[in-house]
Amino acid sequence: MKIMLLGATGYLGGNIARFLSEEGNEVICVVRRTSDISRLKGLENIRLISKDPGQIELTLGQDCVDWVINGVCTYMPNASLYGDMLESNVIFPLSVLNLAIKYQVKNFITMGTGLPENFNVYSFTKSKFSDFGRFLSEKDGINFGDFRLEMFYGGLYEPEARFLNSCRKKLAENQSILLTYGRQKRDIIHVEDILGIISALIHSEYLRGYRVLPVGSGEQHSIREITTYMKRVMGSSSLLQFGAVPERGGEPDTLADISWYKEIDYQMKYSFFEGLEKVCTKLNN
């Protein structure tokens, strides 16, 4: 299978590139000239092309691409609508989606978010791109899947600043952790399950037309429960200072409806706490 991957040098994109290449797919990674491509070196079945629109169009015109996967993500919680977030989350992937339609690529997946549309600029821009996907799917017939991702963790390349990874590092060093009251509830999923879901989907016939595809564990627990569990599993003496950080207004509770996994014959590799235990004990050892 031939797959064009956008955002292959990022955290999730790098894991997707490695996984798809190891499965034996030919992966065409679209990268900036200034991108750090170290995560892609040494991988088999990988071809790098420039983010230049002409190069992307030439590739889609000459290669029989089966799938385009958009893993581009710019997350800046306090950003305005304009600038990098609009370019990364809407304009660039939309330009590739239009080219995919032009050259009759059948399938397009985008990595979206399970956050409510109006929660912040990130979720708003991701939602707008999904709206374009729905419109163009109905108009031009491309199959478009919006992966509504819940909080994810684990795998390779996880940034230190991400919430769960940051907590794990502090717990390992027995540092105090400043937290909100931790009442907000989250669905979290291990990266390995996201990769398995992508694989099951692209090898199935499930994606027809436009589909919203919620991606999580299907379980929901509070931040207080999650961090307390991590502390216990790691045997940490860290002080969890709940209430030391003000809660953000409108903080949502999130939960993915994963009933559609049955349609692609996917069984979760890790339950909610099994995945957490794996990454916590790995770091602790």
N, C-alpha and C positions, 0 to 999 in steps of 0.2 A: 504494500500500500504506500502511496506517495502523499506526504502530508507537508503543507506549508505551515510553519509555526512562527507567530509573531511574539516577541517578548521572550525569546529563548535564553537571554542572559540574566533574567531575573530569578527570584527565589522559586516561585512555582514553575515558571517557564523552563528553568534549568533542569528541574526534576522531570518535567514532561519530556524534554528533549532526550535526556538520558534513557528514560523508560521506553519511549517509542523506538529509539535506535536499538536498544537491547532486544526489543521484540522482533527486530528485523525489518521495520519499516524504513523507507527512505525519507529522511526528514530534512526539509529545506528551511533553514533558519534565517529569518530576516533580521539583520543586525545593523546598528549604526556604525559608522566608521570609527567612532570614538569608544565603542563598547568594549568592555573587558570580556574577551571570549575564552578565558582560561577554563571555564566550566565545560566548554564544548570540545576542548582539545583531547585527542585520544579516543573520542567516540567514533564508532563505526557507523556507516550509513548516514553521516551528517554532511550537508553541503551548506555553506554560508553564502548568502547574497546580501548586497547592500540594500538599505532601506530606501534608496532612490526609487521614486515611482516608476521610472523607465525600466529599471532592472526588475522590479516586481512584475510589471506588465509583460516584459519579455519572457520571464520565467513561466508565468501563468499561460502565456500564449504558446510556448514551445513544449512545456511538460504537461502530461496528463495528471493533474493534481486531483486527488480524490477528496481531500479534506483540507480546509483551512482552520487552524485553531488560533484564536486571538488570546494570547496570554499577557498582552501589554497592560500595565497597571501603574498609574501614578496616583498615590494617596497622600494628600496634604490636607489634614483635617481643618486647618484654618484658612485655606486658600480661597480666593475669589473664583468666580465661574470662569474667568478668562485666563489665558496663559497655558501652562504646561498640562494642566488637568484636562482642559477642553481638547487640546491637540491630541494627547495620548489616549484619552478614554472615548473620544467621539470621532474627531476629524480623521486621524490616521487610519484607524480600523475601518471607518466608513469608506475611505478611498480604496482600501483593499477589498472590501465587500463588493463595491461596485465593479472592480476589475474581475473578481471571482465570477460574478454574474455574467459579465461580458464574455468571459472565456469558458462559460458553461461548467464551472465547478459545481458539483451537486450539493456539497455539504459544508456548513460553516458553524463553528462553535465559538462562543465567546465566554470568557471567564468573568462573570458578573458578581453580584453581591446579594446576600440575603438580607442586608439592611434595608429598612424602609426607604422608598424613593426620596423623600424630602428630609431625611435625617441630616445629611450634609452634602457638600458639593460633590464629593466622590460618588456617593450613592445616586445622586441626581444625574450626573453625567453617564454613569453606567446604565441607568434606566433609560436615558434618552437614546443611547446606542441600541439598546434592545428594542426600543420603539421603531427605530429605523429598520432593524432586522425583521420585525413583524411586517412592516409596510412592504419592504422589498421582497420578502418571502411570498406574500400574497400577490404582489404585482408581477414578479419575475420568476417565481417558482423554485427559488433556492431553498433548501432545507436549512433552517436556522435554529440552533439550540442555545438558550441562555442558561449557562450554569450559574444558578444563584447560590454562590458559595457561602457557607457559614465560616466561622473562625477556624483556621486550619493551622497545623503545626507539624513538626517532625520532618523527616526526610533530610536531604542535604541542603546546605547553603542557607539555613534559617537565620535571618538577621537577628543580631543580639537585642535590638530595640523592640522586637515584637513582644507583646505582653507575656505570653506563656514562657517564652525562652528567657526573657529577662527575669521572671520569677524563679525559674529553675536555676539559673546561674546564682542568684542571691541566696536561694535555699541551700545550694551546694556549699556556699561560703559562710552559711549561718548568719547572713546579714539580716537586719530588720527590713521589712517591706511595708511601705506606706500605701494604703489602699482606701478605696471608698468603703461604705458599709457592706458592699459586695452583694447587694440584693438583686441586681440585674441578672437575668438568666440567659444562658448561652447554650447553643448547640455547637459542639466542636468536633472536628474530624481530622484524623491523621492523613498526611499527604499521601501515604501509600494507598489508602482507600480512594482518594481522588483519582490517582493514576489508574487504579483498577476499574473505576467507573468509566473513565474516558475510554479505556481499552474495550470494555464490554459494549459501550455504546457504538464505537466505530466499527465493531465487528457484528453489529446487529442491524436490523431493518427498522429500528424504532423511530429514528428521527425522520419525520415526514412533515413538511411544512414548518410552521413556527411552533416551538415548544419551550415553555419555561421548565427548567430542570433543577429543582431544589437539591442541593448537595450538602449533606451533613450526616450526622450519626443517627438522627431521628430521636435523640435523647436530649433532655434539657435540664441543666443544673445551674445553681447560682455561682457567681464568682467566689463567694465565700466558701461554698462546698468544694469548688475546684481547687482553690489555693490551699485549703485545709487538708485535702486529700494528698496533694503534692507534697506538703510538708511531712505528713505521716509516712508516705511511701519512701521518702528520701531520708527519713530519720533525722531531720534537720532541727536545730534549736533556734531557728529564726523566729523573731517576734513578728507576727502578722498584725499590723496596726490598722485594724478596720475603723473607718471613720476619719482617718487622718487626711484624706484627700476629699475635697468637695465632689458631690455627685453632679454630673452634667444633666442639664434639663433635657427631658424627652428621651432619656436613655431607653432603648427598646429591649424587650425580651425577644429572643429569636428561636425558632424551631423549624427544621426542614421536614416537609412531608416527603418521605423517601419511598412511598408506596410504588413509585414508578420503577424502582430497582428490579422488581419482579419481572417487568416487561423485557429487561435486558439480561435477565438471569444472573444478577449480581448479588453475591452474599458478602456482607461486610466482613472485612478481615479483622477489624478491631471494634469492640464496643467502646462506649464513651470513656470508661475508666481504664480499660485494658490498654488503649493507645497511650494514654497519659502515663500509665505505669511503665510502659516500654521506654519512653523517652526519658523519664525521670530516673529510672534505675540505670539506664545506659550512661547518662551524664554522671550519676553518682559513683559508678564504677570506674 
